[in-house]
Amino acid sequence: MNFLRPHILAGLFAAVAITPLPALADEPAPEGMSGAAATSYWGVGLAASVSQRPYRGEGNKTRALPLLVFENRWVRVAGPGIDLKLPSAGPVSFALRARYAFDGYEPDDAPILNGMEERRDSIWLGAAARWHNTIADVSAEWLGDASRHSKGQQFKLVLDHTFRAGAFELTPRLGATWLDRKYVDYYYGVTAPEATAARPFYEGDATVNAEVGLRTVYNLAPRHALSLDVSTTRLGSAIKDSPLVERRNLSSVRFGYVYRF
């Protein structure tokens, strides 16, 4: 099992989110929980994930870590994401967002990366909005690399809708993420000093990843919930064309348990 380095664990109590962070505090119940509205809540649990990595020769990435969720009128915390809530406009909610992303790699993660410089994980800052409606909720976020590792930007758009049946909740989603040239070049590019016969020079360009996913939540009791999230991401052509990459589609499975206090 591959665990994160100790200094990252010390900085983030809950380093893996059970799901993406789609809600912005007009929804008082925590991710994966149902119940009456409340002005604040917090919960703890465990999260585990298995995900495919794009780099040639790299196996699946497995993580299992503690999970912290918290929400009140002003703040929402879920896994590696934090939202500072802004005033809503009718069915549209807004927030300032901070998120830690595990996009980096080390040279020994895969044979194709031997001799490459380390690419670091980053903290991303930006804004998010969510339009609540009866057909499908629409979420958008714009984030920039606050750590200045890639100096990149990204924009994500997601459509989802939750169906409820007894203790179960099913939320299918469709998403698209635009990644700018700097992001793609940093994580998937090959600089001239890094180039070899098997790994030619490559300069990334802006691209769009597409995602389809399904989150299933089972409410064991008012304070207990289990969640299972499965998704597949189709990488954009500028990532797929990198000599470092061997997969076009990446699948992931996330499982979590949350106890709400």
N, C-alpha and C positions, 0 to 999 in steps of 0.2 A: 504494500500500500504506500502511495506517495503522499507525504505530509508536507505542509508548508514550512518554511524556515522559521526558527524560533522567534526572530525579531518581528516577523509579521504577525505571528500568533499573539505576541505580547501587545501589539498595537491594535489588534482586532479580536474582540472576544468571540464574535460570531462571524467567521470569515466566509462561510458559504450560505447563501440564501436558499430557502426551500424553493422559491420561485422568483421570477423577476419582481420588481417593485412597482406594480401598476397603480396602486391606489393612493389617493391624496386626501386625506382626512375628512372628506365628507362621508366616508364610510368608517364608522367608529369601530366595527369589529375587526380584529386583526386578520392578517392573511392566513387563510386556512381555518378560521373560526367563525361561528355564527352565534348570534345572541342579541340581547337588547342593547340599545344605544347606550354609550357611556362616555363621559367626558375624558377619561383616560384609562389606560390599561397597560399591563406589561406581562410578558410571558417568557418562559425559557423552554429549551428543548434540545433536540439533537437533529442534525442534518447530515445526510450522506449523499454523495453524487458520484456517478461514473460517467465520464464523457470522453468521446474520441478527440484526439488532437490531430491537427492537420499535417504536421511535419513528417517527412519520410522516415520510416523506421521507428517512430515513437509510438509506444503502446497507449492504452487507455489511461486516463488520469482519474484516480480514485481519491476522494477526500471524505473524511468523517470528523466533524467538529461540533462544538456546542453552538447553540443558536439563541440569540436574544432578540426579542421584539418589544417595542414600546411605542405608545402613541398617546398624545394629549391634544389640546386645541392648537398647539403651535408646532409640534415636532412629531415626526414619525420615523422610527428606526426599525429596519428589518434586514438582518444579515449585514452585508457590507454596504448598505445604502442608508442615507439619512436625508430626510426632507424637512425643510423649514417652510411651513405652510404660509401661503399668502391669501388675501381675501378672494373669495369665489365670486363668479359672475353667473348667477343662475345655476344651470346644470354643469358649468365648466369650473373646475378647480385648478388652482395653480400652486406651484411650489418652487423654491430654490433647492437644488439637489446636489448632494455629494455622494460619490460612489467609488468604491475600491474595485478595480478590475484586475483579474488574474490572467493577463494576456502575455506576460513575459515568458522567457525561457532561459535556460543555462546551456552552455555548449555541450554538456554531457547528457542532455535530455534525449538526444537522438544522434545516430551516427552522422547524418547529413549536417548536423550543427557543429561537429567537431572543428575547431579553429575559428568559429564565429565569435564575435563579441557578445557578451550577455545582453539580452533585451529585458528591461525591467518592467515590473508591474507598475501601475499608475493610479493616482487619485484623480478622478474626473469631477469637475464642477460645472454646473449650468442650471438650466431651468426646465421645468416640466409642466404639462397641462393634461387634463383628462376631461373629456366631454361624456357625461353620463346620459344615456338615452335608452329607450326600450328595445331598440333593435340590436345595437352593438356599441359598447363603450369604445371610445377612440382615445388613445393615449399618444402623446408626443413628448420627446425630450431632446434637448440639444445640450451637448456636453463638450468641454474642452479639457485637454490634458493639463491639469494644474501642476503635476509633478515635472512637466517640461521634458520628459524623456523622449516621447515621440513628437511633442509640440503639435499633436493632431487634434482634429475635431470629429464629432460624429453626430448624426441625427437619426433618431429611431421613431418609427410610427407603428403602432400596434392596434389591432381590432380584436376585441374579445367579448364574449357573452357568457354569463353564468346561468346554468340550468340547475334547479334544485329538485331533488326527489327524496323526501324523507331526510335521513341523516347524510345523504350524499350531495355533493356539489360538483358539477362538471363544467369546466371552463375551457372551451377550445379557443385558440387564438391564431391569428395570422400577423406576421410582422415583417418589416423591412428596415434595415439599418444601412444608412449611407456612411461610408468611411472615407475621409479625405486622403489625399496623396501622401501626406506626411505620416499618417498612421500606418498605411499599407506599406510604405517604404521602410519604416522603422522595424516593423514586426515580420515582414515577409521579403524585404529587399536584401540584396547581397552587394556589399561595397566592393570596390576594386581590390583592396588588400585582402578581403575574405574570399575572393573568387578562386576557384580551382577548376580542373577539367570536368569534374562531376558536379560542380556548383558554380556555373557561370555568373558573371555580373548581372544583376537584375535591379532595376529601378521601378518601384511600385507606382501605381496610379490610383486615383479615386475609384471606388467601386461600391456595389450594393449587395449585401447579404440578405437572403430571404429565409424566413423561419415559419414553421408550422408546429404547433404544440398543443398539448392537452394537459390540464391540471385537474386532478381528482382529489377531492377532500372528503374524508369520512369523519364526522363528528361523533366520537365515541361517547361523549358526555358533554354537558355545558362547558366544562373547562378543559377538555381533552380533544385533540384533533390529530389525525394522521393525514398526510398529503403525499401524493405521487405525481410527479411532473415528468412527462416524456416529450421530447422535441427533436426535430431535425432541422439543421441549418444548411442551406445551399450557399456555398461560398461564391462571391463575385468573381468574375473572370480575371481581374487584376491580382487576386490572391491565388486562384487556381493555377495561373500561369507561372507562378514563382517556382524556381528550381528546388525550393525547400519543401514544397507541398506535394502530397501524393493523393489526397482525397478531395473530392468535390462536395460531398455531403458529410456532415458531422452530426452524429446522434448523441443524445445525452439523456440520462435518467437521474432524477433527484427524488429522494425520499426524506420525509421529515416528520417529527413529532413535536407538538407544542402543548405546553400546559400553561393556561392563562390564570393569573392570580386576580 
